[in-house]
């Protein structure tokens, strides 16, 4: 890109020309702008969508269970309660999903895509302009996808306060279903916390 308009604007603001050292520094910073990572300046880019790494984590723990021999996928009861909420596909719940509900694999995949877009928007709204890496964002979306608690969790408040280690420790508090600690949730929270920490380094 041409840099003359940038240099001309800064000259007018400063009311003087540049030293060669200043030109070199501005050039170096401008080279990095397309990558959105000027050294010493926090990135203004906030993730708004979950990445492939985050989707893989969710799929690993949700699974697309109860696939029948005829290729259809059927709903199953909550493991903690033995009933509500009934789940189908990649962890989809809600009105119209209950005993006897069956979907095609395509419908399961389409619902996952729509749900992830919705949950990502909710996470983005909850964390606001807090500094957030893509891996932190992915971990938060996975957490919210499973718990629905991003708006009220202490984890979110600690993340917004940039207490990243404190936020990472909060994942372990969300391992209960039906009043019991669930091994599957312990493993999931551990994986989410690990991903979150990798994004905090």
Secondary structure in CASP SS format (residue, H / E / C, confidence):
PFRMAT SS
TARGET T0000
AUTHOR 0000-0000-0000
METHOD secondary structure of the structure
MODEL  1
X C 1.00
X C 1.00
X C 1.00
X H 1.00
X H 1.00
X H 1.00
X H 1.00
X H 1.00
X H 1.00
X H 1.00
X H 1.00
X H 1.00
X H 1.00
X H 1.00
X C 1.00
X C 1.00
X C 1.00
X C 1.00
X C 1.00
X H 1.00
X H 1.00
X H 1.00
X H 1.00
X H 1.00
X H 1.00
X H 1.00
X H 1.00
X H 1.00
X H 1.00
X H 1.00
X H 1.00
X H 1.00
X H 1.00
X C 1.00
X C 1.00
X C 1.00
X C 1.00
X C 1.00
X C 1.00
X C 1.00
X C 1.00
X C 1.00
X C 1.00
X C 1.00
X C 1.00
X C 1.00
X C 1.00
X C 1.00
X C 1.00
X C 1.00
X C 1.00
X H 1.00
X H 1.00
X H 1.00
X H 1.00
X H 1.00
X H 1.00
X H 1.00
X H 1.00
X H 1.00
X H 1.00
X H 1.00
X C 1.00
X C 1.00
X C 1.00
X C 1.00
X E 1.00
X C 1.00
X C 1.00
X C 1.00
X C 1.00
X C 1.00
X E 1.00
X E 1.00
X C 1.00
X E 1.00
X C 1.00
X C 1.00
X C 1.00
X C 1.00
X C 1.00
X C 1.00
X C 1.00
X C 1.00
X C 1.00
X C 1.00
X E 1.00
X E 1.00
X C 1.00
X C 1.00
X C 1.00
X E 1.00
X C 1.00
X C 1.00
X C 1.00
X C 1.00
X C 1.00
X C 1.00
X C 1.00
X C 1.00
X C 1.00
X E 1.00
X E 1.00
X C 1.00
X H 1.00
X H 1.00
X H 1.00
X H 1.00
X H 1.00
X H 1.00
X H 1.00
X H 1.00
X H 1.00
X H 1.00
X H 1.00
X H 1.00
X H 1.00
X H 1.00
X H 1.00
X H 1.00
X H 1.00
X H 1.00
X H 1.00
X H 1.00
X H 1.00
X H 1.00
X H 1.00
X C 1.00
X C 1.00
X C 1.00
X C 1.00
X C 1.00
X C 1.00
X H 1.00
X H 1.00
X H 1.00
X H 1.00
X H 1.00
X H 1.00
X H 1.00
X H 1.00
X H 1.00
X H 1.00
X H 1.00
X H 1.00
X H 1.00
X H 1.00
X C 1.00
X C 1.00
X C 1.00
X C 1.00
X C 1.00
X C 1.00
X H 1.00
X H 1.00
X H 1.00
X H 1.00
X H 1.00
X H 1.00
X H 1.00
X C 1.00
X C 1.00
X C 1.00
X H 1.00
X H 1.00
X H 1.00
X H 1.00
X H 1.00
X H 1.00
X H 1.00
X H 1.00
X H 1.00
X H 1.00
X C 1.00
X C 1.00
X E 1.00
X E 1.00
X C 1.00
X C 1.00
X E 1.00
X E 1.00
X C 1.00
X H 1.00
X H 1.00
X H 1.00
X H 1.00
X H 1.00
X H 1.00
X H 1.00
X H 1.00
X H 1.00
X H 1.00
X H 1.00
X H 1.00
X H 1.00
X H 1.00
X H 1.00
X H 1.00
X C 1.00
X C 1.00
X C 1.00
END
